[in-house]
Amino acid sequence: MLIKILGSGCPNCVRLEASVKKAVEALDLKEAIIEKITDMGLIMNYGIMSTPALVVDEQVLSYGRVPDVAEIKEILVNANQ
């Protein structure tokens, strides 16, 4: 599972990254790879209008807000099925 955090490095982007790491650890997703993408050119390729964004296996699953850890866990479980 490839998880990408898209954002410029703003406080919300940092919060999303921390929450994703907590969710991955809680779910014991050892195969998960987390990447942080800050290049605006690459971010624009995903067609999102606001950051931060959560992308799992190249699917944008959240953007423009920071979901809590419980919601991220649900997103990751659903994406892993």
mmCIF file of the N, C-alpha and C atoms, coordinates in Angstrom:
data_MODEL
# 
_entry.id   MODEL 
# 
loop_
_atom_site.group_PDB 
_atom_site.id 
_atom_site.type_symbol 
_atom_site.label_atom_id 
_atom_site.label_alt_id 
_atom_site.label_comp_id 
_atom_site.label_asym_id 
_atom_site.label_entity_id 
_atom_site.label_seq_id 
_atom_site.pdbx_PDB_ins_code 
_atom_site.Cartn_x 
_atom_site.Cartn_y 
_atom_site.Cartn_z 
_atom_site.occupancy 
_atom_site.B_iso_or_equiv 
_atom_site.pdbx_formal_charge 
_atom_site.auth_seq_id 
_atom_site.auth_comp_id 
_atom_site.auth_asym_id 
_atom_site.auth_atom_id 
_atom_site.pdbx_PDB_model_num 
ATOM 1   N N  . MET A 1 1  ? 0.846   -1.171 0.000   1.00 0.00 ? 1  MET A N  1 
ATOM 2   C CA . MET A 1 1  ? 0.000   0.000  0.000   1.00 0.00 ? 1  MET A CA 1 
ATOM 3   C C  . MET A 1 1  ? 0.892   1.236  0.000   1.00 0.00 ? 1  MET A C  1 
ATOM 4   N N  . LEU A 1 2  ? 0.664   2.108  -0.962  1.00 0.00 ? 2  LEU A N  1 
ATOM 5   C CA . LEU A 1 2  ? 1.422   3.349  -1.060  1.00 0.00 ? 2  LEU A CA 1 
ATOM 6   C C  . LEU A 1 2  ? 0.511   4.498  -0.635  1.00 0.00 ? 2  LEU A C  1 
ATOM 7   N N  . ILE A 1 3  ? 0.906   5.184  0.421   1.00 0.00 ? 3  ILE A N  1 
ATOM 8   C CA . ILE A 1 3  ? 0.128   6.293  0.971   1.00 0.00 ? 3  ILE A CA 1 
ATOM 9   C C  . ILE A 1 3  ? 0.922   7.568  0.730   1.00 0.00 ? 3  ILE A C  1 
ATOM 10  N N  . LYS A 1 4  ? 0.259   8.545  0.107   1.00 0.00 ? 4  LYS A N  1 
ATOM 11  C CA . LYS A 1 4  ? 0.921   9.822  -0.156  1.00 0.00 ? 4  LYS A CA 1 
ATOM 12  C C  . LYS A 1 4  ? 0.185   10.933 0.570   1.00 0.00 ? 4  LYS A C  1 
ATOM 13  N N  . ILE A 1 5  ? 0.967   11.811 1.168   1.00 0.00 ? 5  ILE A N  1 
ATOM 14  C CA . ILE A 1 5  ? 0.455   13.025 1.790   1.00 0.00 ? 5  ILE A CA 1 
ATOM 15  C C  . ILE A 1 5  ? 0.848   14.153 0.851   1.00 0.00 ? 5  ILE A C  1 
ATOM 16  N N  . LEU A 1 6  ? -0.134  14.841 0.294   1.00 0.00 ? 6  LEU A N  1 
ATOM 17  C CA . LEU A 1 6  ? 0.146   15.936 -0.623  1.00 0.00 ? 6  LEU A CA 1 
ATOM 18  C C  . LEU A 1 6  ? -0.039  17.255 0.110   1.00 0.00 ? 6  LEU A C  1 
ATOM 19  N N  . GLY A 1 7  ? 0.974   18.100 0.058   1.00 0.00 ? 7  GLY A N  1 
ATOM 20  C CA . GLY A 1 7  ? 0.870   19.405 0.699   1.00 0.00 ? 7  GLY A CA 1 
ATOM 21  C C  . GLY A 1 7  ? 2.192   20.136 0.724   1.00 0.00 ? 7  GLY A C  1 
ATOM 22  N N  . SER A 1 8  ? 2.096   21.402 1.035   1.00 0.00 ? 8  SER A N  1 
ATOM 23  C CA . SER A 1 8  ? 3.265   22.282 0.986   1.00 0.00 ? 8  SER A CA 1 
ATOM 24  C C  . SER A 1 8  ? 4.142   22.204 2.225   1.00 0.00 ? 8  SER A C  1 
ATOM 25  N N  . GLY A 1 9  ? 3.663   21.528 3.254   1.00 0.00 ? 9  GLY A N  1 
ATOM 26  C CA . GLY A 1 9  ? 4.397   21.493 4.518   1.00 0.00 ? 9  GLY A CA 1 
ATOM 27  C C  . GLY A 1 9  ? 3.750   22.381 5.563   1.00 0.00 ? 9  GLY A C  1 
ATOM 28  N N  . CYS A 1 10 ? 2.548   22.841 5.286   1.00 0.00 ? 10 CYS A N  1 
ATOM 29  C CA . CYS A 1 10 ? 1.802   23.687 6.218   1.00 0.00 ? 10 CYS A CA 1 
ATOM 30  C C  . CYS A 1 10 ? 1.454   22.893 7.489   1.00 0.00 ? 10 CYS A C  1 
ATOM 31  N N  . PRO A 1 11 ? 1.014   23.564 8.542   1.00 0.00 ? 11 PRO A N  1 
ATOM 32  C CA . PRO A 1 11 ? 0.668   22.848 9.779   1.00 0.00 ? 11 PRO A CA 1 
ATOM 33  C C  . PRO A 1 11 ? -0.364  21.741 9.575   1.00 0.00 ? 11 PRO A C  1 
ATOM 34  N N  . ASN A 1 12 ? -1.371  21.959 8.726   1.00 0.00 ? 12 ASN A N  1 
ATOM 35  C CA . ASN A 1 12 ? -2.359  20.903 8.480   1.00 0.00 ? 12 ASN A CA 1 
ATOM 36  C C  . ASN A 1 12 ? -1.735  19.708 7.769   1.00 0.00 ? 12 ASN A C  1 
ATOM 37  N N  . CYS A 1 13 ? -0.797  19.955 6.893   1.00 0.00 ? 13 CYS A N  1 
ATOM 38  C CA . CYS A 1 13 ? -0.100  18.862 6.204   1.00 0.00 ? 13 CYS A CA 1 
ATOM 39  C C  . CYS A 1 13 ? 0.699   18.031 7.205   1.00 0.00 ? 13 CYS A C  1 
ATOM 40  N N  . VAL A 1 14 ? 1.343   18.702 8.137   1.00 0.00 ? 14 VAL A N  1 
ATOM 41  C CA . VAL A 1 14 ? 2.119   18.027 9.173   1.00 0.00 ? 14 VAL A CA 1 
ATOM 42  C C  . VAL A 1 14 ? 1.188   17.211 10.068  1.00 0.00 ? 14 VAL A C  1 
ATOM 43  N N  . ARG A 1 15 ? 0.022   17.782 10.425  1.00 0.00 ? 15 ARG A N  1 
ATOM 44  C CA . ARG A 1 15 ? -0.959  17.049 11.242  1.00 0.00 ? 15 ARG A CA 1 
ATOM 45  C C  . ARG A 1 15 ? -1.475  15.816 10.515  1.00 0.00 ? 15 ARG A C  1 
ATOM 46  N N  . LEU A 1 16 ? -1.747  15.956 9.210   1.00 0.00 ? 16 LEU A N  1 
ATOM 47  C CA . LEU A 1 16 ? -2.229  14.807 8.441   1.00 0.00 ? 16 LEU A CA 1 
ATOM 48  C C  . LEU A 1 16 ? -1.180  13.704 8.410   1.00 0.00 ? 16 LEU A C  1 
ATOM 49  N N  . GLU A 1 17 ? 0.057   14.066 8.187   1.00 0.00 ? 17 GLU A N  1 
ATOM 50  C CA . GLU A 1 17 ? 1.128   13.070 8.156   1.00 0.00 ? 17 GLU A CA 1 
ATOM 51  C C  . GLU A 1 17 ? 1.228   12.338 9.494   1.00 0.00 ? 17 GLU A C  1 
ATOM 52  N N  . ALA A 1 18 ? 1.167   13.074 10.596  1.00 0.00 ? 18 ALA A N  1 
ATOM 53  C CA . ALA A 1 18 ? 1.248   12.463 11.922  1.00 0.00 ? 18 ALA A CA 1 
ATOM 54  C C  . ALA A 1 18 ? 0.060   11.530 12.161  1.00 0.00 ? 18 ALA A C  1 
ATOM 55  N N  . SER A 1 19 ? -1.128  11.945 11.749  1.00 0.00 ? 19 SER A N  1 
ATOM 56  C CA . SER A 1 19 ? -2.328  11.122 11.932  1.00 0.00 ? 19 SER A CA 1 
ATOM 57  C C  . SER A 1 19 ? -2.260  9.863  11.084  1.00 0.00 ? 19 SER A C  1 
ATOM 58  N N  . VAL A 1 20 ? -1.752  9.983  9.871   1.00 0.00 ? 20 VAL A N  1 
ATOM 59  C CA . VAL A 1 20 ? -1.613  8.807  9.002   1.00 0.00 ? 20 VAL A CA 1 
ATOM 60  C C  . VAL A 1 20 ? -0.633  7.814  9.624   1.00 0.00 ? 20 VAL A C  1 
ATOM 61  N N  . LYS A 1 21 ? 0.470   8.308  10.152  1.00 0.00 ? 21 LYS A N  1 
ATOM 62  C CA . LYS A 1 21 ? 1.448   7.418  10.792  1.00 0.00 ? 21 LYS A CA 1 
ATOM 63  C C  . LYS A 1 21 ? 0.828   6.691  11.981  1.00 0.00 ? 21 LYS A C  1 
ATOM 64  N N  . LYS A 1 22 ? 0.017   7.397  12.782  1.00 0.00 ? 22 LYS A N  1 
ATOM 65  C CA . LYS A 1 22 ? -0.653  6.766  13.921  1.00 0.00 ? 22 LYS A CA 1 
ATOM 66  C C  . LYS A 1 22 ? -1.626  5.691  13.443  1.00 0.00 ? 22 LYS A C  1 
ATOM 67  N N  . ALA A 1 23 ? -2.385  5.983  12.387  1.00 0.00 ? 23 ALA A N  1 
ATOM 68  C CA . ALA A 1 23 ? -3.360  5.028  11.861  1.00 0.00 ? 23 ALA A CA 1 
ATOM 69  C C  . ALA A 1 23 ? -2.669  3.795  11.300  1.00 0.00 ? 23 ALA A C  1 
ATOM 70  N N  . VAL A 1 24 ? -1.588  3.993  10.566  1.00 0.00 ? 24 VAL A N  1 
ATOM 71  C CA . VAL A 1 24 ? -0.829  2.870  9.996   1.00 0.00 ? 24 VAL A CA 1 
ATOM 72  C C  . VAL A 1 24 ? -0.275  1.995  11.111  1.00 0.00 ? 24 VAL A C  1 
ATOM 73  N N  . GLU A 1 25 ? 0.251   2.629  12.152  1.00 0.00 ? 25 GLU A N  1 
ATOM 74  C CA . GLU A 1 25 ? 0.799   1.873  13.281  1.00 0.00 ? 25 GLU A CA 1 
ATOM 75  C C  . GLU A 1 25 ? -0.310  1.103  14.013  1.00 0.00 ? 25 GLU A C  1 
ATOM 76  N N  . ALA A 1 26 ? -1.444  1.754  14.235  1.00 0.00 ? 26 ALA A N  1 
ATOM 77  C CA . ALA A 1 26 ? -2.557  1.104  14.946  1.00 0.00 ? 26 ALA A CA 1 
ATOM 78  C C  . ALA A 1 26 ? -3.105  -0.088 14.172  1.00 0.00 ? 26 ALA A C  1 
ATOM 79  N N  . LEU A 1 27 ? -3.099  0.014  12.840  1.00 0.00 ? 27 LEU A N  1 
ATOM 80  C CA . LEU A 1 27 ? -3.595  -1.076 11.994  1.00 0.00 ? 27 LEU A CA 1 
ATOM 81  C C  . LEU A 1 27 ? -2.521  -2.113 11.688  1.00 0.00 ? 27 LEU A C  1 
ATOM 82  N N  . ASP A 1 28 ? -1.296  -1.836 12.126  1.00 0.00 ? 28 ASP A N  1 
ATOM 83  C CA . ASP A 1 28 ? -0.160  -2.730 11.904  1.00 0.00 ? 28 ASP A CA 1 
ATOM 84  C C  . ASP A 1 28 ? 0.037   -3.026 10.417  1.00 0.00 ? 28 ASP A C  1 
ATOM 85  N N  . LEU A 1 29 ? -0.010  -1.968 9.619   1.00 0.00 ? 29 LEU A N  1 
ATOM 86  C CA . LEU A 1 29 ? 0.169   -2.102 8.163   1.00 0.00 ? 29 LEU A CA 1 
ATOM 87  C C  . LEU A 1 29 ? 1.655   -2.032 7.836   1.00 0.00 ? 29 LEU A C  1 
ATOM 88  N N  . LYS A 1 30 ? 2.327   -3.140 8.047   1.00 0.00 ? 30 LYS A N  1 
ATOM 89  C CA . LYS A 1 30 ? 3.780   -3.179 7.841   1.00 0.00 ? 30 LYS A CA 1 
ATOM 90  C C  . LYS A 1 30 ? 4.179   -2.953 6.388   1.00 0.00 ? 30 LYS A C  1 
ATOM 91  N N  . GLU A 1 31 ? 3.281   -3.280 5.460   1.00 0.00 ? 31 GLU A N  1 
ATOM 92  C CA . GLU A 1 31 ? 3.602   -3.135 4.041   1.00 0.00 ? 31 GLU A CA 1 
ATOM 93  C C  . GLU A 1 31 ? 3.369   -1.707 3.541   1.00 0.00 ? 31 GLU A C  1 
ATOM 94  N N  . ALA A 1 32 ? 2.802   -0.848 4.374   1.00 0.00 ? 32 ALA A N  1 
ATOM 95  C CA . ALA A 1 32 ? 2.487   0.518  3.957   1.00 0.00 ? 32 ALA A CA 1 
ATOM 96  C C  . ALA A 1 32 ? 3.751   1.354  3.804   1.00 0.00 ? 32 ALA A C  1 
ATOM 97  N N  . ILE A 1 33 ? 3.786   2.112  2.727   1.00 0.00 ? 33 ILE A N  1 
ATOM 98  C CA . ILE A 1 33 ? 4.870   3.065  2.477   1.00 0.00 ? 33 ILE A CA 1 
ATOM 99  C C  . ILE A 1 33 ? 4.230   4.443  2.474   1.00 0.00 ? 33 ILE A C  1 
ATOM 100 N N  . ILE A 1 34 ? 4.770   5.349  3.272   1.00 0.00 ? 34 ILE A N  1 
ATOM 101 C CA . ILE A 1 34 ? 4.234   6.703  3.360   1.00 0.00 ? 34 ILE A CA 1 
ATOM 102 C C  . ILE A 1 34 ? 5.200   7.664  2.696   1.00 0.00 ? 34 ILE A C  1 
ATOM 103 N N  . GLU A 1 35 ? 4.689   8.429  1.734   1.00 0.00 ? 35 GLU A N  1 
ATOM 104 C CA . GLU A 1 35 ? 5.493   9.438  1.039   1.00 0.00 ? 35 GLU A CA 1 
ATOM 105 C C  . GLU A 1 35 ? 4.866   10.802 1.254   1.00 0.00 ? 35 GLU A C  1 
ATOM 106 N N  . LYS A 1 36 ? 5.698   11.811 1.402   1.00 0.00 ? 36 LYS A N  1 
ATOM 107 C CA . LYS A 1 36 ? 5.217   13.175 1.503   1.00 0.00 ? 36 LYS A CA 1 
ATOM 108 C C  . LYS A 1 36 ? 5.593   13.892 0.204   1.00 0.00 ? 36 LYS A C  1 
ATOM 109 N N  . ILE A 1 37 ? 4.594   14.410 -0.487  1.00 0.00 ? 37 ILE A N  1 
ATOM 110 C CA . ILE A 1 37 ? 4.797   15.102 -1.754  1.00 0.00 ? 37 ILE A CA 1 
ATOM 111 C C  . ILE A 1 37 ? 4.571   16.593 -1.541  1.00 0.00 ? 37 ILE A C  1 
ATOM 112 N N  . THR A 1 38 ? 5.608   17.400 -1.765  1.00 0.00 ? 38 THR A N  1 
ATOM 113 C CA . THR A 1 38 ? 5.490   18.848 -1.582  1.00 0.00 ? 38 THR A CA 1 
ATOM 114 C C  . THR A 1 38 ? 5.610   19.617 -2.894  1.00 0.00 ? 38 THR A C  1 
ATOM 115 N N  . ASP A 1 39 ? 5.985   18.947 -3.959  1.00 0.00 ? 39 ASP A N  1 
ATOM 116 C CA . ASP A 1 39 ? 6.149   19.590 -5.260  1.00 0.00 ? 39 ASP A CA 1 
ATOM 117 C C  . ASP A 1 39 ? 4.771   19.947 -5.829  1.00 0.00 ? 39 ASP A C  1 
ATOM 118 N N  . MET A 1 40 ? 4.486   21.243 -5.965  1.00 0.00 ? 40 MET A N  1 
ATOM 119 C CA . MET A 1 40 ? 3.160   21.675 -6.417  1.00 0.00 ? 40 MET A CA 1 
ATOM 120 C C  . MET A 1 40 ? 2.832   21.165 -7.827  1.00 0.00 ? 40 MET A C  1 
ATOM 121 N N  . GLY A 1 41 ? 3.831   20.999 -8.670  1.00 0.00 ? 41 GLY A N  1 
ATOM 122 C CA . GLY A 1 41 ? 3.585   20.445 -9.998  1.00 0.00 ? 41 GLY A CA 1 
ATOM 123 C C  . GLY A 1 41 ? 3.046   19.026 -9.913  1.00 0.00 ? 41 GLY A C  1 
ATOM 124 N N  . LEU A 1 42 ? 3.634   18.220 -9.042  1.00 0.00 ? 42 LEU A N  1 
ATOM 125 C CA . LEU A 1 42 ? 3.151   16.853 -8.852  1.00 0.00 ? 42 LEU A CA 1 
ATOM 126 C C  . LEU A 1 42 ? 1.774   16.840 -8.192  1.00 0.00 ? 42 LEU A C  1 
ATOM 127 N N  . ILE A 1 43 ? 1.581   17.729 -7.224  1.00 0.00 ? 43 ILE A N  1 
ATOM 128 C CA . ILE A 1 43 ? 0.292   17.794 -6.534  1.00 0.00 ? 43 ILE A CA 1 
ATOM 129 C C  . ILE A 1 43 ? -0.820  18.152 -7.514  1.00 0.00 ? 43 ILE A C  1 
ATOM 130 N N  . MET A 1 44 ? -0.556  19.064 -8.419  1.00 0.00 ? 44 MET A N  1 
ATOM 131 C CA . MET A 1 44 ? -1.572  19.488 -9.394  1.00 0.00 ? 44 MET A CA 1 
ATOM 132 C C  . MET A 1 44 ? -1.988  18.346 -10.311 1.00 0.00 ? 44 MET A C  1 
ATOM 133 N N  . ASN A 1 45 ? -1.115  17.376 -10.519 1.00 0.00 ? 45 ASN A N  1 
ATOM 134 C CA . ASN A 1 45 ? -1.457  16.224 -11.360 1.00 0.00 ? 45 ASN A CA 1 
ATOM 135 C C  . ASN A 1 45 ? -2.611  15.412 -10.778 1.00 0.00 ? 45 ASN A C  1 
ATOM 136 N N  . TYR A 1 46 ? -2.872  15.552 -9.481  1.00 0.00 ? 46 TYR A N  1 
ATOM 137 C CA . TYR A 1 46 ? -3.955  14.809 -8.843  1.00 0.00 ? 46 TYR A CA 1 
ATOM 138 C C  . TYR A 1 46 ? -5.299  15.515 -8.957  1.00 0.00 ? 46 TYR A C  1 
ATOM 139 N N  . GLY A 1 47 ? -5.305  16.731 -9.485  1.00 0.00 ? 47 GLY A N  1 
ATOM 140 C CA . GLY A 1 47 ? -6.553  17.446 -9.721  1.00 0.00 ? 47 GLY A CA 1 
ATOM 141 C C  . GLY A 1 47 ? -7.246  17.958 -8.470  1.00 0.00 ? 47 GLY A C  1 
ATOM 142 N N  . ILE A 1 48 ? -6.512  18.113 -7.386  1.00 0.00 ? 48 ILE A N  1 
ATOM 143 C CA . ILE A 1 48 ? -7.128  18.615 -6.161  1.00 0.00 ? 48 ILE A CA 1 
ATOM 144 C C  . ILE A 1 48 ? -7.020  20.135 -6.123  1.00 0.00 ? 48 ILE A C  1 
ATOM 145 N N  . MET A 1 49 ? -7.980  20.753 -5.443  1.00 0.00 ? 49 MET A N  1 
ATOM 146 C CA . MET A 1 49 ? -8.006  22.209 -5.383  1.00 0.00 ? 49 MET A CA 1 
ATOM 147 C C  . MET A 1 49 ? -7.454  22.758 -4.069  1.00 0.00 ? 49 MET A C  1 
ATOM 148 N N  . SER A 1 50 ? -7.328  21.894 -3.065  1.00 0.00 ? 50 SER A N  1 
ATOM 149 C CA . SER A 1 50 ? -6.779  22.362 -1.790  1.00 0.00 ? 50 SER A CA 1 
ATOM 150 C C  . SER A 1 50 ? -6.063  21.217 -1.090  1.00 0.00 ? 50 SER A C  1 
ATOM 151 N N  . THR A 1 51 ? -5.074  21.601 -0.284  1.00 0.00 ? 51 THR A N  1 
ATOM 152 C CA . THR A 1 51 ? -4.302  20.619 0.460   1.00 0.00 ? 51 THR A CA 1 
ATOM 153 C C  . THR A 1 51 ? -4.621  20.788 1.934   1.00 0.00 ? 51 THR A C  1 
ATOM 154 N N  . PRO A 1 52 ? -4.297  19.839 2.753   1.00 0.00 ? 52 PRO A N  1 
ATOM 155 C CA . PRO A 1 52 ? -3.573  18.611 2.447   1.00 0.00 ? 52 PRO A CA 1 
ATOM 156 C C  . PRO A 1 52 ? -4.491  17.584 1.794   1.00 0.00 ? 52 PRO A C  1 
ATOM 157 N N  . ALA A 1 53 ? -3.866  16.601 1.166   1.00 0.00 ? 53 ALA A N  1 
ATOM 158 C CA . ALA A 1 53 ? -4.626  15.520 0.545   1.00 0.00 ? 53 ALA A CA 1 
ATOM 159 C C  . ALA A 1 53 ? -4.016  14.184 0.942   1.00 0.00 ? 53 ALA A C  1 
ATOM 160 N N  . LEU A 1 54 ? -4.892  13.191 0.996   1.00 0.00 ? 54 LEU A N  1 
ATOM 161 C CA . LEU A 1 54 ? -4.491  11.824 1.300   1.00 0.00 ? 54 LEU A CA 1 
ATOM 162 C C  . LEU A 1 54 ? -4.757  10.974 0.073   1.00 0.00 ? 54 LEU A C  1 
ATOM 163 N N  . VAL A 1 55 ? -3.699  10.362 -0.442  1.00 0.00 ? 55 VAL A N  1 
ATOM 164 C CA . VAL A 1 55 ? -3.791  9.526  -1.637  1.00 0.00 ? 55 VAL A CA 1 
ATOM 165 C C  . VAL A 1 55 ? -3.335  8.126  -1.252  1.00 0.00 ? 55 VAL A C  1 
ATOM 166 N N  . VAL A 1 56 ? -4.158  7.127  -1.568  1.00 0.00 ? 56 VAL A N  1 
ATOM 167 C CA . VAL A 1 56 ? -3.810  5.740  -1.273  1.00 0.00 ? 56 VAL A CA 1 
ATOM 168 C C  . VAL A 1 56 ? -3.841  4.970  -2.586  1.00 0.00 ? 56 VAL A C  1 
ATOM 169 N N  . ASP A 1 57 ? -2.712  4.374  -2.927  1.00 0.00 ? 57 ASP A N  1 
ATOM 170 C CA . ASP A 1 57 ? -2.577  3.622  -4.178  1.00 0.00 ? 57 ASP A CA 1 
ATOM 171 C C  . ASP A 1 57 ? -3.114  4.421  -5.368  1.00 0.00 ? 57 ASP A C  1 
ATOM 172 N N  . GLU A 1 58 ? -2.694  5.688  -5.431  1.00 0.00 ? 58 GLU A N  1 
ATOM 173 C CA . GLU A 1 58 ? -2.999  6.625  -6.512  1.00 0.00 ? 58 GLU A CA 1 
ATOM 174 C C  . GLU A 1 58 ? -4.457  7.059  -6.579  1.00 0.00 ? 58 GLU A C  1 
ATOM 175 N N  . GLN A 1 59 ? -5.232  6.838  -5.533  1.00 0.00 ? 59 GLN A N  1 
ATOM 176 C CA . GLN A 1 59 ? -6.605  7.328  -5.465  1.00 0.00 ? 59 GLN A CA 1 
ATOM 177 C C  . GLN A 1 59 ? -6.682  8.417  -4.405  1.00 0.00 ? 59 GLN A C  1 
ATOM 178 N N  . VAL A 1 60 ? -7.186  9.595  -4.783  1.00 0.00 ? 60 VAL A N  1 
ATOM 179 C CA . VAL A 1 60 ? -7.363  10.682 -3.832  1.00 0.00 ? 60 VAL A CA 1 
ATOM 180 C C  . VAL A 1 60 ? -8.574  10.332 -2.962  1.00 0.00 ? 60 VAL A C  1 
ATOM 181 N N  . LEU A 1 61 ? -8.354  10.168 -1.665  1.00 0.00 ? 61 LEU A N  1 
ATOM 182 C CA . LEU A 1 61 ? -9.424  9.758  -0.770  1.00 0.00 ? 61 LEU A CA 1 
ATOM 183 C C  . LEU A 1 61 ? -9.848  10.853 0.199   1.00 0.00 ? 61 LEU A C  1 
ATOM 184 N N  . SER A 1 62 ? -9.069  11.911 0.296   1.00 0.00 ? 62 SER A N  1 
ATOM 185 C CA . SER A 1 62 ? -9.426  13.045 1.136   1.00 0.00 ? 62 SER A CA 1 
ATOM 186 C C  . SER A 1 62 ? -8.576  14.232 0.708   1.00 0.00 ? 62 SER A C  1 
ATOM 187 N N  . TYR A 1 63 ? -9.185  15.421 0.714   1.00 0.00 ? 63 TYR A N  1 
ATOM 188 C CA . TYR A 1 63 ? -8.392  16.622 0.457   1.00 0.00 ? 63 TYR A CA 1 
ATOM 189 C C  . TYR A 1 63 ? -9.080  17.840 1.058   1.00 0.00 ? 63 TYR A C  1 
ATOM 190 N N  . GLY A 1 64 ? -8.256  18.841 1.371   1.00 0.00 ? 64 GLY A N  1 
ATOM 191 C CA . GLY A 1 64 ? -8.764  20.095 1.898   1.00 0.00 ? 64 GLY A CA 1 
ATOM 192 C C  . GLY A 1 64 ? -9.104  20.084 3.376   1.00 0.00 ? 64 GLY A C  1 
ATOM 193 N N  . ARG A 1 65 ? -8.808  18.983 4.060   1.00 0.00 ? 65 ARG A N  1 
ATOM 194 C CA . ARG A 1 65 ? -9.093  18.895 5.490   1.00 0.00 ? 65 ARG A CA 1 
ATOM 195 C C  . ARG A 1 65 ? -8.200  17.828 6.104   1.00 0.00 ? 65 ARG A C  1 
ATOM 196 N N  . VAL A 1 66 ? -8.214  17.759 7.427   1.00 0.00 ? 66 VAL A N  1 
ATOM 197 C CA . VAL A 1 66 ? -7.424  16.753 8.137   1.00 0.00 ? 66 VAL A CA 1 
ATOM 198 C C  . VAL A 1 66 ? -8.386  15.801 8.851   1.00 0.00 ? 66 VAL A C  1 
ATOM 199 N N  . PRO A 1 67 ? -8.612  14.612 8.278   1.00 0.00 ? 67 PRO A N  1 
ATOM 200 C CA . PRO A 1 67 ? -9.461  13.642 8.974   1.00 0.00 ? 67 PRO A CA 1 
ATOM 201 C C  . PRO A 1 67 ? -8.787  13.182 10.267  1.00 0.00 ? 67 PRO A C  1 
ATOM 202 N N  . ASP A 1 68 ? -9.600  12.794 11.261  1.00 0.00 ? 68 ASP A N  1 
ATOM 203 C CA . ASP A 1 68 ? -9.008  12.300 12.496  1.00 0.00 ? 68 ASP A CA 1 
ATOM 204 C C  . ASP A 1 68 ? -8.476  10.875 12.278  1.00 0.00 ? 68 ASP A C  1 
ATOM 205 N N  . VAL A 1 69 ? -7.762  10.375 13.265  1.00 0.00 ? 69 VAL A N  1 
ATOM 206 C CA . VAL A 1 69 ? -7.099  9.075  13.144  1.00 0.00 ? 69 VAL A CA 1 
ATOM 207 C C  . VAL A 1 69 ? -8.116  7.966  12.882  1.00 0.00 ? 69 VAL A C  1 
ATOM 208 N N  . ALA A 1 70 ? -9.265  8.010  13.544  1.00 0.00 ? 70 ALA A N  1 
ATOM 209 C CA . ALA A 1 70 ? -10.291 6.976  13.352  1.00 0.00 ? 70 ALA A CA 1 
ATOM 210 C C  . ALA A 1 70 ? -10.788 6.952  11.906  1.00 0.00 ? 70 ALA A C  1 
ATOM 211 N N  . GLU A 1 71 ? -11.006 8.129  11.327  1.00 0.00 ? 71 GLU A N  1 
ATOM 212 C CA . GLU A 1 71 ? -11.462 8.192  9.930   1.00 0.00 ? 71 GLU A CA 1 
ATOM 213 C C  . GLU A 1 71 ? -10.373 7.711  8.977   1.00 0.00 ? 71 GLU A C  1 
ATOM 214 N N  . ILE A 1 72 ? -9.130  8.052  9.264   1.00 0.00 ? 72 ILE A N  1 
ATOM 215 C CA . ILE A 1 72 ? -8.025  7.590  8.421   1.00 0.00 ? 72 ILE A CA 1 
ATOM 216 C C  . ILE A 1 72 ? -7.919  6.074  8.482   1.00 0.00 ? 72 ILE A C  1 
ATOM 217 N N  . LYS A 1 73 ? -8.084  5.507  9.662   1.00 0.00 ? 73 LYS A N  1 
ATOM 218 C CA . LYS A 1 73 ? -8.055  4.046  9.791   1.00 0.00 ? 73 LYS A CA 1 
ATOM 219 C C  . LYS A 1 73 ? -9.148  3.421  8.921   1.00 0.00 ? 73 LYS A C  1 
ATOM 220 N N  . GLU A 1 74 ? -10.332 4.004  8.961   1.00 0.00 ? 74 GLU A N  1 
ATOM 221 C CA . GLU A 1 74 ? -11.434 3.486  8.146   1.00 0.00 ? 74 GLU A CA 1 
ATOM 222 C C  . GLU A 1 74 ? -11.104 3.594  6.657   1.00 0.00 ? 74 GLU A C  1 
ATOM 223 N N  . ILE A 1 75 ? -10.539 4.715  6.247   1.00 0.00 ? 75 ILE A N  1 
ATOM 224 C CA . ILE A 1 75 ? -10.143 4.919  4.848   1.00 0.00 ? 75 ILE A CA 1 
ATOM 225 C C  . ILE A 1 75 ? -9.134  3.850  4.429   1.00 0.00 ? 75 ILE A C  1 
ATOM 226 N N  . LEU A 1 76 ? -8.139  3.611  5.285   1.00 0.00 ? 76 LEU A N  1 
ATOM 227 C CA . LEU A 1 76 ? -7.085  2.644  4.947   1.00 0.00 ? 76 LEU A CA 1 
ATOM 228 C C  . LEU A 1 76 ? -7.613  1.223  4.899   1.00 0.00 ? 76 LEU A C  1 
ATOM 229 N N  . VAL A 1 77 ? -8.508  0.873  5.823   1.00 0.00 ? 77 VAL A N  1 
ATOM 230 C CA . VAL A 1 77 ? -9.091  -0.477 5.805   1.00 0.00 ? 77 VAL A CA 1 
ATOM 231 C C  . VAL A 1 77 ? -9.897  -0.681 4.529   1.00 0.00 ? 77 VAL A C  1 
ATOM 232 N N  . ASN A 1 78 ? -10.709 0.303  4.164   1.00 0.00 ? 78 ASN A N  1 
ATOM 233 C CA . ASN A 1 78 ? -11.518 0.198  2.950   1.00 0.00 ? 78 ASN A CA 1 
ATOM 234 C C  . ASN A 1 78 ? -10.652 0.154  1.692   1.00 0.00 ? 78 ASN A C  1 
ATOM 235 N N  . ALA A 1 79 ? -9.562  0.901  1.691   1.00 0.00 ? 79 ALA A N  1 
ATOM 236 C CA . ALA A 1 79 ? -8.673  0.936  0.527   1.00 0.00 ? 79 ALA A CA 1 
ATOM 237 C C  . ALA A 1 79 ? -7.896  -0.373 0.386   1.00 0.00 ? 79 ALA A C  1 
ATOM 238 N N  . ASN A 1 80 ? -7.737  -1.081 1.487   1.00 0.00 ? 80 ASN A N  1 
ATOM 239 C CA . ASN A 1 80 ? -6.930  -2.300 1.502   1.00 0.00 ? 80 ASN A CA 1 
ATOM 240 C C  . ASN A 1 80 ? -7.732  -3.545 1.142   1.00 0.00 ? 80 ASN A C  1 
ATOM 241 N N  . GLN A 1 81 ? -9.029  -3.375 0.878   1.00 0.00 ? 81 GLN A N  1 
ATOM 242 C CA . GLN A 1 81 ? -9.875  -4.543 0.563   1.00 0.00 ? 81 GLN A CA 1 
ATOM 243 C C  . GLN A 1 81 ? -9.871  -4.866 -0.903  1.00 0.00 ? 81 GLN A C  1 
# 
